[in-house]
């Protein structure tokens, strides 16, 4: 992996969602609603514990089969209602390749829609082997899981109430993952993802050109 610019391999996902920013904010910020569309998680809940700024810590759980689950924690770094939230996450669970990371969610009202974008990055455990697995497999897997979730959210906000149940199917997701890894592009208007810097110039939506993430907002420490 010599010469790979890790800074240019952040996970970037975007969608133009045909709904008011208030609706998108609610469905992405409330844990009970967030978990409905985000296939990465089976449970998200606020803990009683708060950080020094008064934000509740969050507990994330993902079932991985055979009765096992992966646990992680997260908390906000900044929250500007209807505009931006930045967050930090970590996992002490040995079953998680991710140790810690940071990211940002951006919300930009547009005519009859909301431009919604995330940029995030993370560090991995298991040394060289973990970095190799992340580079070859996991980073694209979690990128496309995030894209799948954004598309589920977009369909739900369009009025497809069955999307949240239909798209919880991991078989459907794996078929989508295989198609995308074979080079099949998203349909017109669908959510999109890539590995990059997170700069607005990378976006496929012209409406996104002023939706610029603050410098370093998704940089790991």
C-alpha positions as CSV (number, residue, x, y, z in Angstrom):
1,X,0.0,0.0,0.0
2,X,3.0,2.3,-0.3
3,X,2.1,5.6,-1.9
4,X,-1.6,5.3,-1.2
5,X,-3.0,8.7,-0.1
6,X,-5.1,7.6,2.9
7,X,-6.5,11.2,3.2
8,X,-8.1,10.7,-0.2
9,X,-9.9,7.5,0.9
10,X,-12.5,9.0,3.2
11,X,-16.0,7.5,2.7
12,X,-18.3,10.0,1.0
13,X,-22.0,9.4,0.5
14,X,-24.6,11.8,-0.9
15,X,-28.3,11.9,-1.8
16,X,-30.8,14.4,-3.0
17,X,-33.8,13.6,-0.9
18,X,-37.2,14.9,-2.0
19,X,-38.3,16.1,1.5
20,X,-38.1,19.1,3.8
21,X,-34.9,19.4,5.7
22,X,-36.9,19.0,9.0
23,X,-38.0,15.6,7.9
24,X,-34.5,14.5,6.9
25,X,-33.1,15.8,10.2
26,X,-35.7,14.0,12.3
27,X,-35.2,10.7,10.5
28,X,-31.4,10.8,10.8
29,X,-31.0,12.3,14.3
30,X,-33.6,10.3,16.2
31,X,-32.1,6.8,17.0
32,X,-35.4,4.9,16.7
33,X,-35.8,6.4,13.2
34,X,-32.2,6.2,12.1
35,X,-31.9,2.5,12.7
36,X,-34.9,1.9,10.4
37,X,-33.0,2.9,7.2
38,X,-29.4,2.3,8.1
39,X,-28.5,-1.3,7.5
40,X,-25.2,-0.9,9.3
41,X,-26.9,-1.0,12.7
42,X,-29.5,-3.1,14.4
43,X,-29.8,-0.9,17.5
44,X,-29.0,2.7,18.3
45,X,-29.8,4.2,21.7
46,X,-28.9,7.1,23.9
47,X,-27.1,6.3,27.1
48,X,-27.7,8.1,30.4
49,X,-24.1,9.2,30.4
50,X,-23.2,12.6,28.9
51,X,-20.0,14.2,27.7
52,X,-18.6,17.5,29.0
53,X,-20.7,19.4,26.5
54,X,-23.9,17.8,27.6
55,X,-24.3,15.5,24.6
56,X,-25.6,12.0,25.4
57,X,-23.3,9.1,24.5
58,X,-24.8,6.6,22.0
59,X,-24.6,2.8,22.0
60,X,-24.5,1.1,18.5
61,X,-25.1,-2.6,18.0
62,X,-24.8,-4.7,14.8
63,X,-25.7,-8.4,14.6
64,X,-23.2,-10.3,12.5
65,X,-24.7,-13.8,12.7
66,X,-24.2,-16.9,14.8
67,X,-25.6,-15.1,17.9
68,X,-22.8,-12.5,17.8
69,X,-23.0,-8.7,17.7
70,X,-20.5,-5.9,17.4
71,X,-20.8,-3.0,19.9
72,X,-19.6,0.6,19.5
73,X,-20.1,4.0,21.0
74,X,-20.5,7.5,19.6
75,X,-21.0,11.1,20.6
76,X,-21.5,14.4,18.9
77,X,-18.7,16.9,18.5
78,X,-21.0,19.6,17.1
79,X,-24.7,19.9,16.3
80,X,-26.3,22.7,14.4
81,X,-30.0,21.8,14.0
82,X,-31.1,21.4,10.3
83,X,-27.6,22.1,9.1
84,X,-24.7,20.0,10.4
85,X,-23.7,17.4,12.9
86,X,-20.2,16.1,13.5
87,X,-19.5,13.0,15.5
88,X,-16.8,10.7,16.9
89,X,-17.2,7.0,17.3
90,X,-15.1,4.1,18.7
91,X,-15.3,0.4,19.5
92,X,-13.4,-1.6,22.1
93,X,-15.0,-4.8,20.7
94,X,-12.4,-7.1,19.3
95,X,-14.8,-8.2,16.7
96,X,-14.9,-4.7,15.1
97,X,-12.1,-3.8,12.7
98,X,-12.8,-0.2,13.5
99,X,-11.2,1.3,16.6
100,X,-12.1,5.0,16.3
101,X,-13.2,7.6,13.7
102,X,-14.8,10.9,13.0
103,X,-17.4,12.1,10.5
104,X,-19.9,14.8,9.6
105,X,-23.4,14.9,8.3
106,X,-24.4,17.9,6.1
107,X,-28.0,19.1,5.4
108,X,-28.6,21.7,2.6
109,X,-32.2,22.7,1.8
110,X,-32.8,22.8,-2.0
111,X,-35.9,23.5,-4.1
112,X,-38.4,20.7,-3.1
113,X,-35.5,18.6,-1.7
114,X,-32.7,18.3,0.8
115,X,-29.1,17.6,-0.1
116,X,-27.8,15.2,2.5
117,X,-24.1,14.1,2.7
118,X,-21.8,12.3,5.0
119,X,-18.0,12.2,5.1
120,X,-16.2,10.0,7.5
121,X,-13.0,8.1,8.2
122,X,-11.6,5.7,10.8
123,X,-8.7,3.8,12.1
124,X,-8.5,0.0,12.3
125,X,-7.1,-2.6,14.6
126,X,-5.1,-5.8,13.9
127,X,-2.0,-3.8,12.6
128,X,-0.9,-4.5,9.0
129,X,-3.4,-7.2,8.5
130,X,-6.3,-5.0,9.5
131,X,-5.1,-2.2,7.2
132,X,-4.8,-4.7,4.3
133,X,-8.3,-6.1,4.9
134,X,-9.7,-2.5,5.2
135,X,-8.0,-1.5,2.0
136,X,-9.0,-4.5,0.0
137,X,-12.5,-5.3,1.3
138,X,-14.0,-3.6,4.4
139,X,-13.8,0.1,3.4
140,X,-15.7,-0.4,0.2
141,X,-18.1,-2.8,2.0
142,X,-19.0,-0.2,4.6
143,X,-19.1,2.6,2.0
144,X,-21.7,0.7,0.0
145,X,-23.6,-0.2,3.2
146,X,-23.8,3.5,3.9
147,X,-24.9,4.3,0.3
148,X,-27.6,1.6,0.6
149,X,-28.9,3.2,3.7
150,X,-29.0,6.7,2.1
151,X,-31.0,5.3,-0.8
152,X,-33.4,3.6,1.7
153,X,-33.8,6.9,3.4
154,X,-34.4,8.7,0.0
155,X,-37.1,6.1,-1.0
156,X,-38.7,6.4,2.4
157,X,-38.9,10.2,2.2
158,X,-40.3,9.9,-1.3
159,X,-43.3,8.0,0.3
160,X,-42.2,4.4,-0.2
161,X,-43.1,3.2,3.3
162,X,-42.2,-0.4,2.5
163,X,-38.6,0.5,1.7
164,X,-37.4,0.4,5.3
165,X,-38.6,-3.1,5.7
166,X,-37.8,-4.4,2.2
167,X,-34.2,-3.1,2.2
168,X,-33.3,-4.6,5.6
169,X,-32.7,-7.8,3.7
170,X,-29.0,-8.5,3.8
171,X,-29.4,-10.7,0.7
172,X,-30.7,-7.7,-1.3
173,X,-27.8,-5.7,0.0
174,X,-25.2,-8.3,-0.9
175,X,-26.6,-8.5,-4.5
176,X,-26.4,-4.7,-4.6
177,X,-22.8,-4.8,-3.3
178,X,-21.8,-7.3,-5.9
179,X,-23.3,-5.2,-8.7
180,X,-21.6,-2.0,-7.6
181,X,-18.3,-3.7,-7.1
182,X,-18.6,-5.1,-10.7
183,X,-18.9,-1.5,-11.9
184,X,-22.7,-1.0,-12.2
185,X,-23.5,2.6,-11.6
186,X,-26.3,3.9,-9.4
187,X,-29.6,4.8,-11.2
188,X,-30.2,8.4,-12.0
189,X,-31.2,10.3,-8.9
190,X,-30.1,7.5,-6.5
191,X,-27.7,7.9,-3.6
192,X,-24.0,7.8,-4.6
193,X,-20.8,7.1,-2.8
194,X,-17.1,7.1,-3.4
195,X,-13.7,7.1,-1.6
196,X,-12.2,10.6,-1.8
197,X,-11.5,13.8,0.1
198,X,-15.1,14.9,0.7
199,X,-14.7,18.2,-1.2
200,X,-17.8,19.5,-2.9
201,X,-16.1,19.5,-6.3
202,X,-16.3,15.6,-6.3
203,X,-20.1,15.7,-6.1
204,X,-22.3,14.6,-9.0
205,X,-25.0,17.1,-7.9
206,X,-24.5,20.6,-9.1
207,X,-26.7,21.8,-6.2
208,X,-24.0,20.6,-3.8
209,X,-21.2,22.9,-4.8
210,X,-21.7,25.2,-1.8
211,X,-22.1,22.2,0.6
212,X,-18.5,22.1,1.8
213,X,-17.5,20.2,4.8
214,X,-15.3,22.2,7.3
215,X,-11.6,21.3,6.8
216,X,-10.6,18.3,8.9
217,X,-14.1,17.5,10.0
218,X,-13.8,13.9,9.1
219,X,-10.1,13.4,9.9
220,X,-9.2,10.8,12.4
221,X,-7.0,11.6,15.4
